[in-house]
Amino acid sequence: MNITINGQPFETKNQTTLAKVLIDFGAKEPFAVALNSDFIPRKNCDAIVVTQGDRVELLSPIQGG
């Protein structure tokens, strides 16, 4: 199944959770997750099944001032 992570194509297994996709992608802490432009609390990632064409965005905090 093909999805997009941070604008790049990513292939994953069918019927997989968002949490598993993040592990397979190698996401590194700290980050926030958006699925199809909706913020997803990290505690919910185990319950969400990704589907063909989903768009995942990983947002990392940026220091500034």
HTML snippet that shows the backbone in 3Dmol.js (N, CA, C, O; Angstrom):
<script src="https://3Dmol.org/build/3Dmol-min.js"></script>
<div id="view" style="width:600px;height:400px;position:relative"></div>
<script>
const pdb = `
ATOM      1  N   MET A   1       0.846  -1.160   0.000  1.00  0.00           N
ATOM      2  CA  MET A   1       0.000   0.000   0.000  1.00  0.00           C
ATOM      3  C   MET A   1       0.898   1.230   0.000  1.00  0.00           C
ATOM      4  O   MET A   1       1.919   1.253   0.687  1.00  0.00           O
ATOM      5  N   ASN A   2       0.534   2.230  -0.748  1.00  0.00           N
ATOM      6  CA  ASN A   2       1.334   3.447  -0.863  1.00  0.00           C
ATOM      7  C   ASN A   2       0.695   4.596  -0.096  1.00  0.00           C
ATOM      8  O   ASN A   2      -0.489   4.898  -0.251  1.00  0.00           O
ATOM      9  N   ILE A   3       1.522   5.228   0.738  1.00  0.00           N
ATOM     10  CA  ILE A   3       1.124   6.428   1.450  1.00  0.00           C
ATOM     11  C   ILE A   3       2.216   7.465   1.215  1.00  0.00           C
ATOM     12  O   ILE A   3       3.199   7.186   0.529  1.00  0.00           O
ATOM     13  N   THR A   4       2.053   8.640   1.772  1.00  0.00           N
ATOM     14  CA  THR A   4       3.057   9.694   1.666  1.00  0.00           C
ATOM     15  C   THR A   4       3.450  10.131   3.065  1.00  0.00           C
ATOM     16  O   THR A   4       2.588  10.398   3.903  1.00  0.00           O
ATOM     17  N   ILE A   5       4.765  10.207   3.324  1.00  0.00           N
ATOM     18  CA  ILE A   5       5.263  10.707   4.606  1.00  0.00           C
ATOM     19  C   ILE A   5       6.172  11.890   4.323  1.00  0.00           C
ATOM     20  O   ILE A   5       7.173  11.765   3.618  1.00  0.00           O
ATOM     21  N   ASN A   6       5.813  13.034   4.879  1.00  0.00           N
ATOM     22  CA  ASN A   6       6.573  14.277   4.667  1.00  0.00           C
ATOM     23  C   ASN A   6       6.815  14.539   3.184  1.00  0.00           C
ATOM     24  O   ASN A   6       7.903  14.954   2.786  1.00  0.00           O
ATOM     25  N   GLY A   7       5.793  14.294   2.376  1.00  0.00           N
ATOM     26  CA  GLY A   7       5.858  14.580   0.950  1.00  0.00           C
ATOM     27  C   GLY A   7       6.567  13.534   0.113  1.00  0.00           C
ATOM     28  O   GLY A   7       6.680  13.695  -1.102  1.00  0.00           O
ATOM     29  N   GLN A   8       7.051  12.460   0.737  1.00  0.00           N
ATOM     30  CA  GLN A   8       7.775  11.418   0.018  1.00  0.00           C
ATOM     31  C   GLN A   8       6.959  10.125  -0.013  1.00  0.00           C
ATOM     32  O   GLN A   8       6.327   9.781   0.987  1.00  0.00           O
ATOM     33  N   PRO A   9       6.957   9.402  -1.133  1.00  0.00           N
ATOM     34  CA  PRO A   9       6.241   8.127  -1.197  1.00  0.00           C
ATOM     35  C   PRO A   9       6.829   7.133  -0.197  1.00  0.00           C
ATOM     36  O   PRO A   9       8.040   7.083   0.015  1.00  0.00           O
ATOM     37  N   PHE A  10       5.952   6.353   0.404  1.00  0.00           N
ATOM     38  CA  PHE A  10       6.372   5.329   1.363  1.00  0.00           C
ATOM     39  C   PHE A  10       5.448   4.138   1.201  1.00  0.00           C
ATOM     40  O   PHE A  10       4.226   4.291   1.195  1.00  0.00           O
ATOM     41  N   GLU A  11       6.019   2.963   1.070  1.00  0.00           N
ATOM     42  CA  GLU A  11       5.222   1.744   0.905  1.00  0.00           C
ATOM     43  C   GLU A  11       5.151   1.017   2.242  1.00  0.00           C
ATOM     44  O   GLU A  11       6.154   0.858   2.937  1.00  0.00           O
ATOM     45  N   THR A  12       3.950   0.581   2.581  1.00  0.00           N
ATOM     46  CA  THR A  12       3.729  -0.125   3.839  1.00  0.00           C
ATOM     47  C   THR A  12       2.763  -1.276   3.612  1.00  0.00           C
ATOM     48  O   THR A  12       2.144  -1.384   2.554  1.00  0.00           O
ATOM     49  N   LYS A  13       2.642  -2.125   4.607  1.00  0.00           N
ATOM     50  CA  LYS A  13       1.740  -3.269   4.514  1.00  0.00           C
ATOM     51  C   LYS A  13       0.294  -2.813   4.632  1.00  0.00           C
ATOM     52  O   LYS A  13       0.003  -1.783   5.239  1.00  0.00           O
ATOM     53  N   ASN A  14      -0.602  -3.588   4.047  1.00  0.00           N
ATOM     54  CA  ASN A  14      -2.032  -3.322   4.220  1.00  0.00           C
ATOM     55  C   ASN A  14      -2.426  -3.561   5.660  1.00  0.00           C
ATOM     56  O   ASN A  14      -1.789  -4.346   6.363  1.00  0.00           O
ATOM     57  N   GLN A  15      -3.473  -2.888   6.100  1.00  0.00           N
ATOM     58  CA  GLN A  15      -4.018  -3.060   7.440  1.00  0.00           C
ATOM     59  C   GLN A  15      -2.965  -2.860   8.532  1.00  0.00           C
ATOM     60  O   GLN A  15      -2.819  -3.698   9.422  1.00  0.00           O
ATOM     61  N   THR A  16      -2.247  -1.763   8.459  1.00  0.00           N
ATOM     62  CA  THR A  16      -1.261  -1.452   9.481  1.00  0.00           C
ATOM     63  C   THR A  16      -1.666  -0.180  10.206  1.00  0.00           C
ATOM     64  O   THR A  16      -2.389   0.656   9.664  1.00  0.00           O
ATOM     65  N   THR A  17      -1.195  -0.046  11.428  1.00  0.00           N
ATOM     66  CA  THR A  17      -1.550   1.120  12.221  1.00  0.00           C
ATOM     67  C   THR A  17      -0.576   2.267  11.971  1.00  0.00           C
ATOM     68  O   THR A  17       0.525   2.078  11.455  1.00  0.00           O
ATOM     69  N   LEU A  18      -1.012   3.438  12.346  1.00  0.00           N
ATOM     70  CA  LEU A  18      -0.158   4.608  12.234  1.00  0.00           C
ATOM     71  C   LEU A  18       1.092   4.433  13.098  1.00  0.00           C
ATOM     72  O   LEU A  18       2.182   4.834  12.690  1.00  0.00           O
ATOM     73  N   ALA A  19       0.948   3.847  14.268  1.00  0.00           N
ATOM     74  CA  ALA A  19       2.107   3.615  15.140  1.00  0.00           C
ATOM     75  C   ALA A  19       3.139   2.729  14.448  1.00  0.00           C
ATOM     76  O   ALA A  19       4.336   3.007  14.526  1.00  0.00           O
ATOM     77  N   LYS A  20       2.701   1.675  13.778  1.00  0.00           N
ATOM     78  CA  LYS A  20       3.614   0.768  13.079  1.00  0.00           C
ATOM     79  C   LYS A  20       4.290   1.487  11.910  1.00  0.00           C
ATOM     80  O   LYS A  20       5.478   1.277  11.665  1.00  0.00           O
ATOM     81  N   VAL A  21       3.565   2.316  11.200  1.00  0.00           N
ATOM     82  CA  VAL A  21       4.143   3.092  10.104  1.00  0.00           C
ATOM     83  C   VAL A  21       5.264   3.990  10.625  1.00  0.00           C
ATOM     84  O   VAL A  21       6.317   4.099   9.999  1.00  0.00           O
ATOM     85  N   LEU A  22       5.035   4.631  11.771  1.00  0.00           N
ATOM     86  CA  LEU A  22       6.052   5.511  12.343  1.00  0.00           C
ATOM     87  C   LEU A  22       7.310   4.734  12.699  1.00  0.00           C
ATOM     88  O   LEU A  22       8.420   5.225  12.491  1.00  0.00           O
ATOM     89  N   ILE A  23       7.150   3.535  13.229  1.00  0.00           N
ATOM     90  CA  ILE A  23       8.301   2.684  13.551  1.00  0.00           C
ATOM     91  C   ILE A  23       9.021   2.271  12.276  1.00  0.00           C
ATOM     92  O   ILE A  23      10.246   2.371  12.192  1.00  0.00           O
ATOM     93  N   ASP A  24       8.263   1.806  11.281  1.00  0.00           N
ATOM     94  CA  ASP A  24       8.866   1.357  10.016  1.00  0.00           C
ATOM     95  C   ASP A  24       9.596   2.495   9.303  1.00  0.00           C
ATOM     96  O   ASP A  24      10.619   2.279   8.654  1.00  0.00           O
ATOM     97  N   PHE A  25       9.065   3.693   9.430  1.00  0.00           N
ATOM     98  CA  PHE A  25       9.679   4.861   8.801  1.00  0.00           C
ATOM     99  C   PHE A  25      10.951   5.283   9.538  1.00  0.00           C
ATOM    100  O   PHE A  25      11.822   5.931   8.957  1.00  0.00           O
ATOM    101  N   GLY A  26      11.054   4.918  10.808  1.00  0.00           N
ATOM    102  CA  GLY A  26      12.216   5.289  11.601  1.00  0.00           C
ATOM    103  C   GLY A  26      12.105   6.670  12.220  1.00  0.00           C
ATOM    104  O   GLY A  26      13.110   7.353  12.414  1.00  0.00           O
ATOM    105  N   ALA A  27      10.882   7.080  12.530  1.00  0.00           N
ATOM    106  CA  ALA A  27      10.662   8.391  13.130  1.00  0.00           C
ATOM    107  C   ALA A  27      11.416   8.508  14.454  1.00  0.00           C
ATOM    108  O   ALA A  27      11.403   7.587  15.271  1.00  0.00           O
ATOM    109  N   LYS A  28      12.064   9.634  14.651  1.00  0.00           N
ATOM    110  CA  LYS A  28      12.854   9.892  15.850  1.00  0.00           C
ATOM    111  C   LYS A  28      12.178  10.960  16.704  1.00  0.00           C
ATOM    112  O   LYS A  28      11.710  11.977  16.194  1.00  0.00           O
ATOM    113  N   GLU A  29      12.137  10.715  18.001  1.00  0.00           N
ATOM    114  CA  GLU A  29      11.591  11.682  18.957  1.00  0.00           C
ATOM    115  C   GLU A  29      12.453  12.937  18.973  1.00  0.00           C
ATOM    116  O   GLU A  29      13.647  12.858  18.688  1.00  0.00           O
ATOM    117  N   PRO A  30      11.890  14.068  19.293  1.00  0.00           N
ATOM    118  CA  PRO A  30      10.480  14.369  19.507  1.00  0.00           C
ATOM    119  C   PRO A  30       9.811  14.762  18.185  1.00  0.00           C
ATOM    120  O   PRO A  30      10.453  15.336  17.305  1.00  0.00           O
ATOM    121  N   PHE A  31       8.536  14.454  18.058  1.00  0.00           N
ATOM    122  CA  PHE A  31       7.774  14.859  16.884  1.00  0.00           C
ATOM    123  C   PHE A  31       6.282  14.804  17.186  1.00  0.00           C
ATOM    124  O   PHE A  31       5.840  14.102  18.094  1.00  0.00           O
ATOM    125  N   ALA A  32       5.522  15.559  16.406  1.00  0.00           N
ATOM    126  CA  ALA A  32       4.068  15.501  16.425  1.00  0.00           C
ATOM    127  C   ALA A  32       3.642  14.865  15.104  1.00  0.00           C
ATOM    128  O   ALA A  32       4.403  14.872  14.136  1.00  0.00           O
ATOM    129  N   VAL A  33       2.433  14.319  15.064  1.00  0.00           N
ATOM    130  CA  VAL A  33       1.965  13.596  13.889  1.00  0.00           C
ATOM    131  C   VAL A  33       0.663  14.213  13.377  1.00  0.00           C
ATOM    132  O   VAL A  33      -0.248  14.523  14.145  1.00  0.00           O
ATOM    133  N   ALA A  34       0.606  14.379  12.057  1.00  0.00           N
ATOM    134  CA  ALA A  34      -0.637  14.775  11.400  1.00  0.00           C
ATOM    135  C   ALA A  34      -0.951  13.725  10.341  1.00  0.00           C
ATOM    136  O   ALA A  34      -0.063  13.293   9.607  1.00  0.00           O
ATOM    137  N   LEU A  35      -2.201  13.320  10.265  1.00  0.00           N
ATOM    138  CA  LEU A  35      -2.664  12.370   9.261  1.00  0.00           C
ATOM    139  C   LEU A  35      -3.730  13.057   8.434  1.00  0.00           C
ATOM    140  O   LEU A  35      -4.783  13.437   8.946  1.00  0.00           O
ATOM    141  N   ASN A  36      -3.447  13.214   7.140  1.00  0.00           N
ATOM    142  CA  ASN A  36      -4.377  13.906   6.233  1.00  0.00           C
ATOM    143  C   ASN A  36      -4.759  15.271   6.788  1.00  0.00           C
ATOM    144  O   ASN A  36      -5.927  15.660   6.773  1.00  0.00           O
ATOM    145  N   SER A  37      -3.747  15.996   7.282  1.00  0.00           N
ATOM    146  CA  SER A  37      -3.868  17.364   7.809  1.00  0.00           C
ATOM    147  C   SER A  37      -4.542  17.467   9.170  1.00  0.00           C
ATOM    148  O   SER A  37      -4.796  18.579   9.631  1.00  0.00           O
ATOM    149  N   ASP A  38      -4.840  16.361   9.826  1.00  0.00           N
ATOM    150  CA  ASP A  38      -5.427  16.376  11.170  1.00  0.00           C
ATOM    151  C   ASP A  38      -4.389  15.935  12.189  1.00  0.00           C
ATOM    152  O   ASP A  38      -3.756  14.891  12.028  1.00  0.00           O
ATOM    153  N   PHE A  39      -4.215  16.736  13.243  1.00  0.00           N
ATOM    154  CA  PHE A  39      -3.296  16.372  14.313  1.00  0.00           C
ATOM    155  C   PHE A  39      -3.805  15.092  14.984  1.00  0.00           C
ATOM    156  O   PHE A  39      -4.996  14.962  15.267  1.00  0.00           O
ATOM    157  N   ILE A  40      -2.890  14.152  15.232  1.00  0.00           N
ATOM    158  CA  ILE A  40      -3.233  12.891  15.887  1.00  0.00           C
ATOM    159  C   ILE A  40      -2.452  12.799  17.197  1.00  0.00           C
ATOM    160  O   ILE A  40      -1.222  12.762  17.173  1.00  0.00           O
ATOM    161  N   PRO A  41      -3.139  12.762  18.332  1.00  0.00           N
ATOM    162  CA  PRO A  41      -2.424  12.568  19.594  1.00  0.00           C
ATOM    163  C   PRO A  41      -1.671  11.238  19.557  1.00  0.00           C
ATOM    164  O   PRO A  41      -2.198  10.237  19.070  1.00  0.00           O
ATOM    165  N   ARG A  42      -0.465  11.229  20.060  1.00  0.00           N
ATOM    166  CA  ARG A  42       0.370  10.031  20.005  1.00  0.00           C
ATOM    167  C   ARG A  42      -0.296   8.840  20.667  1.00  0.00           C
ATOM    168  O   ARG A  42      -0.084   7.704  20.242  1.00  0.00           O
ATOM    169  N   LYS A  43      -1.099   9.072  21.701  1.00  0.00           N
ATOM    170  CA  LYS A  43      -1.765   7.964  22.390  1.00  0.00           C
ATOM    171  C   LYS A  43      -2.800   7.277  21.495  1.00  0.00           C
ATOM    172  O   LYS A  43      -3.227   6.163  21.798  1.00  0.00           O
ATOM    173  N   ASN A  44      -3.206   7.919  20.403  1.00  0.00           N
ATOM    174  CA  ASN A  44      -4.205   7.347  19.494  1.00  0.00           C
ATOM    175  C   ASN A  44      -3.598   6.615  18.298  1.00  0.00           C
ATOM    176  O   ASN A  44      -4.325   5.971  17.542  1.00  0.00           O
ATOM    177  N   CYS A  45      -2.292   6.702  18.114  1.00  0.00           N
ATOM    178  CA  CYS A  45      -1.652   6.141  16.921  1.00  0.00           C
ATOM    179  C   CYS A  45      -1.798   4.628  16.806  1.00  0.00           C
ATOM    180  O   CYS A  45      -1.815   4.100  15.694  1.00  0.00           O
ATOM    181  N   ASP A  46      -1.904   3.919  17.929  1.00  0.00           N
ATOM    182  CA  ASP A  46      -2.086   2.465  17.892  1.00  0.00           C
ATOM    183  C   ASP A  46      -3.465   2.059  17.380  1.00  0.00           C
ATOM    184  O   ASP A  46      -3.641   0.944  16.890  1.00  0.00           O
ATOM    185  N   ALA A  47      -4.432   2.948  17.488  1.00  0.00           N
ATOM    186  CA  ALA A  47      -5.805   2.617  17.120  1.00  0.00           C
ATOM    187  C   ALA A  47      -6.177   3.039  15.701  1.00  0.00           C
ATOM    188  O   ALA A  47      -7.241   2.663  15.209  1.00  0.00           O
ATOM    189  N   ILE A  48      -5.326   3.806  15.042  1.00  0.00           N
ATOM    190  CA  ILE A  48      -5.650   4.323  13.712  1.00  0.00           C
ATOM    191  C   ILE A  48      -5.002   3.460  12.641  1.00  0.00           C
ATOM    192  O   ILE A  48      -3.787   3.265  12.637  1.00  0.00           O
ATOM    193  N   VAL A  49      -5.822   2.945  11.733  1.00  0.00           N
ATOM    194  CA  VAL A  49      -5.330   2.141  10.615  1.00  0.00           C
ATOM    195  C   VAL A  49      -5.179   3.066   9.411  1.00  0.00           C
ATOM    196  O   VAL A  49      -6.117   3.765   9.030  1.00  0.00           O
ATOM    197  N   VAL A  50      -3.985   3.061   8.818  1.00  0.00           N
ATOM    198  CA  VAL A  50      -3.751   3.885   7.633  1.00  0.00           C
ATOM    199  C   VAL A  50      -4.337   3.194   6.402  1.00  0.00           C
ATOM    200  O   VAL A  50      -4.450   1.969   6.351  1.00  0.00           O
ATOM    201  N   THR A  51      -4.702   4.003   5.422  1.00  0.00           N
ATOM    202  CA  THR A  51      -5.287   3.471   4.193  1.00  0.00           C
ATOM    203  C   THR A  51      -4.527   4.022   2.987  1.00  0.00           C
ATOM    204  O   THR A  51      -3.798   5.009   3.088  1.00  0.00           O
ATOM    205  N   GLN A  52      -4.713   3.371   1.862  1.00  0.00           N
ATOM    206  CA  GLN A  52      -4.072   3.764   0.602  1.00  0.00           C
ATOM    207  C   GLN A  52      -4.243   5.261   0.372  1.00  0.00           C
ATOM    208  O   GLN A  52      -5.354   5.784   0.462  1.00  0.00           O
ATOM    209  N   GLY A  53      -3.141   5.950   0.075  1.00  0.00           N
ATOM    210  CA  GLY A  53      -3.191   7.365  -0.259  1.00  0.00           C
ATOM    211  C   GLY A  53      -3.132   8.312   0.918  1.00  0.00           C
ATOM    212  O   GLY A  53      -3.122   9.527   0.721  1.00  0.00           O
ATOM    213  N   ASP A  54      -3.092   7.790   2.155  1.00  0.00           N
ATOM    214  CA  ASP A  54      -3.006   8.669   3.318  1.00  0.00           C
ATOM    215  C   ASP A  54      -1.729   9.498   3.255  1.00  0.00           C
ATOM    216  O   ASP A  54      -0.721   9.079   2.686  1.00  0.00           O
ATOM    217  N   ARG A  55      -1.799  10.693   3.859  1.00  0.00           N
ATOM    218  CA  ARG A  55      -0.645  11.592   3.944  1.00  0.00           C
ATOM    219  C   ARG A  55      -0.288  11.784   5.422  1.00  0.00           C
ATOM    220  O   ARG A  55      -1.106  12.247   6.217  1.00  0.00           O
ATOM    221  N   VAL A  56       0.938  11.421   5.768  1.00  0.00           N
ATOM    222  CA  VAL A  56       1.427  11.554   7.136  1.00  0.00           C
ATOM    223  C   VAL A  56       2.475  12.660   7.152  1.00  0.00           C
ATOM    224  O   VAL A  56       3.355  12.704   6.292  1.00  0.00           O
ATOM    225  N   GLU A  57       2.377  13.541   8.119  1.00  0.00           N
ATOM    226  CA  GLU A  57       3.382  14.590   8.305  1.00  0.00           C
ATOM    227  C   GLU A  57       3.945  14.465   9.716  1.00  0.00           C
ATOM    228  O   GLU A  57       3.197  14.389  10.691  1.00  0.00           O
ATOM    229  N   LEU A  58       5.265  14.446   9.814  1.00  0.00           N
ATOM    230  CA  LEU A  58       5.953  14.440  11.101  1.00  0.00           C
ATOM    231  C   LEU A  58       6.497  15.840  11.307  1.00  0.00           C
ATOM    232  O   LEU A  58       7.242  16.356  10.473  1.00  0.00           O
ATOM    233  N   LEU A  59       6.125  16.448  12.414  1.00  0.00           N
ATOM    234  CA  LEU A  59       6.518  17.820  12.697  1.00  0.00           C
ATOM    235  C   LEU A  59       7.438  17.839  13.902  1.00  0.00           C
ATOM    236  O   LEU A  59       7.052  17.418  14.992  1.00  0.00           O
ATOM    237  N   SER A  60       8.645  18.323  13.711  1.00  0.00           N
ATOM    238  CA  SER A  60       9.624  18.404  14.789  1.00  0.00           C
ATOM    239  C   SER A  60       9.667  19.824  15.350  1.00  0.00           C
ATOM    240  O   SER A  60       9.527  20.793  14.604  1.00  0.00           O
ATOM    241  N   PRO A  61       9.858  19.948  16.658  1.00  0.00           N
ATOM    242  CA  PRO A  61       9.956  21.295  17.247  1.00  0.00           C
ATOM    243  C   PRO A  61      11.217  21.995  16.746  1.00  0.00           C
ATOM    244  O   PRO A  61      12.247  21.367  16.499  1.00  0.00           O
ATOM    245  N   ILE A  62      11.102  23.307  16.606  1.00  0.00           N
ATOM    246  CA  ILE A  62      12.232  24.117  16.150  1.00  0.00           C
ATOM    247  C   ILE A  62      12.522  25.155  17.224  1.00  0.00           C
ATOM    248  O   ILE A  62      11.620  25.853  17.687  1.00  0.00           O
ATOM    249  N   GLN A  63      13.778  25.249  17.611  1.00  0.00           N
ATOM    250  CA  GLN A  63      14.155  26.255  18.585  1.00  0.00           C
ATOM    251  C   GLN A  63      14.239  27.618  17.913  1.00  0.00           C
ATOM    252  O   GLN A  63      14.650  27.740  16.759  1.00  0.00           O
ATOM    253  N   GLY A  64      13.853  28.602  18.638  1.00  0.00           N
ATOM    254  CA  GLY A  64      13.894  29.944  18.093  1.00  0.00           C
ATOM    255  C   GLY A  64      13.681  30.963  19.189  1.00  0.00           C
ATOM    256  O   GLY A  64      13.575  30.630  20.370  1.00  0.00           O
ATOM    257  N   GLY A  65      13.624  32.159  18.786  1.00  0.00           N
ATOM    258  CA  GLY A  65      13.420  33.163  19.809  1.00  0.00           C
ATOM    259  C   GLY A  65      13.121  34.503  19.254  1.00  0.00           C
ATOM    260  O   GLY A  65      12.925  35.454  20.009  1.00  0.00           O
TER     261      GLY A  65
END
`;
const viewer = $3Dmol.createViewer("view");
viewer.addModel(pdb, "pdb");
viewer.setStyle({}, {cartoon: {color: "spectrum"}});
viewer.zoomTo();
viewer.render();
</script>
